[in-house]
Amino acid sequence: MQLHLLSRVLLAVMLAANGIAMLAMPQTWYGLIPGVPDTGPLNAHFVRDIGCAYLISGVSFLWLVRQPRAWPAAMAGTGFLILHALVHVGEMLAGTIDWHHLLEDIPGVFLVPALAFWLALPRQATLIKENDHVEMDSTAQARRL
């Protein structure tokens, strides 16, 4: 399995597992993730809501692994991850969290969306296949006319 595909699989599993953990055991998840308890008291409903977004992001990457043309779905899942990171930056700018908290967030909150964006981008072979399908469809349609 090539490195790029393996990276997509690992990211998909990581995102989906995080989402499932947030949905199934929000209290445990809240206590295990470094820095999360510093953001305020546990709101299990809110943790589950965000768990849904992580699960969908993971599923979108699983879909991408199986079907390279699913890159727009993976980009949508990546959009959530990027917006989540921007919320953290906004909270720091608003003074609700300290700047050093952002340093703790680098691996999970900032590097993950950057990696996801890179992995969600369509590869040249995918774009060529998509263009071939469009050309074949238009040729078949022209024959019918």
C-alpha positions as CSV (number, residue, x, y, z in Angstrom):
1,M,0.0,0.0,0.0
2,Q,1.5,3.4,-1.0
3,L,2.3,5.9,1.7
4,H,-0.4,8.4,0.6
5,L,-3.1,5.8,0.7
6,L,-1.9,4.5,4.1
7,S,-1.9,8.0,5.4
8,R,-5.5,8.5,4.3
9,V,-6.5,5.2,6.0
10,L,-4.8,6.2,9.3
11,L,-6.3,9.7,9.3
12,A,-9.8,8.2,8.6
13,V,-9.5,5.7,11.4
14,M,-8.1,8.4,13.8
15,L,-10.9,10.9,13.0
16,A,-13.7,8.3,13.1
17,A,-12.3,6.7,16.4
18,N,-12.2,10.1,18.0
19,G,-15.8,10.8,16.9
20,I,-17.0,7.5,18.2
21,A,-15.2,8.0,21.5
22,M,-16.8,11.5,21.8
23,L,-20.2,10.0,21.1
24,A,-19.9,6.9,23.3
25,M,-18.1,8.2,26.3
26,P,-17.9,12.0,26.4
27,Q,-16.9,12.1,30.1
28,T,-13.9,9.8,29.5
29,W,-12.9,11.6,26.3
30,Y,-13.1,14.9,28.1
31,G,-10.8,13.8,30.8
32,L,-8.3,12.0,28.6
33,I,-7.6,14.7,26.0
34,P,-4.9,17.1,27.2
35,G,-6.0,20.7,27.5
36,V,-9.7,20.0,27.0
37,P,-10.6,20.3,30.7
38,D,-9.0,23.7,30.7
39,T,-11.7,25.0,28.3
40,G,-14.5,24.9,30.9
41,P,-16.9,22.4,32.4
42,L,-18.0,19.3,30.6
43,N,-21.0,19.6,28.4
44,A,-21.7,16.0,27.2
45,H,-24.2,17.1,24.6
46,F,-21.7,19.5,23.1
47,V,-19.0,16.9,23.1
48,R,-21.3,14.5,21.3
49,D,-22.3,17.2,18.7
50,I,-18.6,17.7,17.9
51,G,-18.1,13.9,17.9
52,C,-20.7,13.7,15.0
53,A,-18.5,16.1,13.0
54,Y,-15.4,14.1,13.7
55,L,-17.1,10.9,12.7
56,I,-18.4,12.3,9.4
57,S,-14.9,13.7,8.7
58,G,-13.5,10.2,9.3
59,V,-16.1,8.5,7.1
60,S,-15.4,11.0,4.3
61,F,-11.8,9.9,4.3
62,L,-12.8,6.3,4.3
63,W,-14.9,7.0,1.3
64,L,-11.9,8.7,-0.3
65,V,-9.8,5.6,0.3
66,R,-12.4,3.5,-1.5
67,Q,-13.3,6.0,-4.2
68,P,-10.7,8.7,-5.3
69,R,-13.5,10.8,-6.8
70,A,-14.8,11.4,-3.3
71,W,-12.2,14.1,-2.7
72,P,-14.9,16.8,-2.4
73,A,-16.4,14.9,0.6
74,A,-13.0,14.7,2.2
75,M,-12.5,18.4,1.6
76,A,-15.8,19.1,3.4
77,G,-14.6,17.0,6.3
78,T,-11.4,18.9,6.2
79,G,-13.4,22.2,6.3
80,F,-14.7,21.2,9.7
81,L,-11.2,20.6,11.0
82,I,-9.9,23.9,9.6
83,L,-12.8,25.8,11.1
84,H,-12.3,24.0,14.5
85,A,-8.7,25.2,14.4
86,L,-9.8,28.8,13.7
87,V,-12.1,28.7,16.7
88,H,-9.1,28.0,18.8
89,V,-7.2,30.9,17.3
90,G,-10.3,33.1,17.8
91,E,-10.6,32.1,21.5
92,M,-6.9,33.0,22.0
93,L,-7.4,36.4,20.3
94,A,-10.5,37.0,22.4
95,G,-8.5,36.2,25.6
96,T,-10.6,33.2,26.6
97,I,-7.5,30.9,26.4
98,D,-3.8,31.7,26.8
99,W,-1.5,31.6,23.8
100,H,0.5,28.7,25.3
101,H,-2.7,26.6,25.0
102,L,-2.3,27.0,21.2
103,L,1.1,25.5,21.5
104,E,-0.4,22.4,23.1
105,D,-3.0,22.3,20.3
106,I,-0.4,22.1,17.5
107,P,-0.5,18.3,17.1
108,G,-4.2,17.6,17.3
109,V,-5.8,20.9,16.3
110,F,-3.5,22.4,13.8
111,L,-1.4,19.7,12.2
112,V,-4.4,17.4,11.6
113,P,-6.3,19.8,9.4
114,A,-3.1,20.6,7.5
115,L,-2.5,16.9,6.9
116,A,-6.1,16.4,6.0
117,F,-6.1,19.2,3.5
118,W,-3.0,17.7,1.8
119,L,-4.5,14.2,1.8
120,A,-7.9,15.3,0.5
121,L,-6.5,17.0,-2.5
122,P,-7.2,15.1,-5.7
123,R,-4.2,13.5,-7.3
124,Q,-3.4,14.0,-11.0
125,A,-4.6,10.5,-11.9
126,T,-8.0,11.1,-10.3
127,L,-8.4,14.3,-12.2
128,I,-7.5,12.6,-15.5
129,K,-10.0,9.8,-14.8
130,E,-12.7,12.3,-14.0
131,N,-12.0,14.2,-17.3
132,D,-12.1,11.0,-19.2
133,H,-15.5,10.1,-17.9
134,V,-16.8,13.6,-18.8
135,E,-15.4,13.3,-22.3
136,M,-16.8,9.8,-22.7
137,D,-20.3,11.0,-21.5
138,S,-20.3,13.9,-23.9
139,T,-19.2,11.7,-26.8
140,A,-22.0,9.2,-26.0
141,Q,-24.5,12.0,-25.8
142,A,-23.3,13.5,-29.1
143,R,-23.8,10.0,-30.8
144,R,-27.4,9.9,-29.6
145,L,-28.1,13.3,-31.2
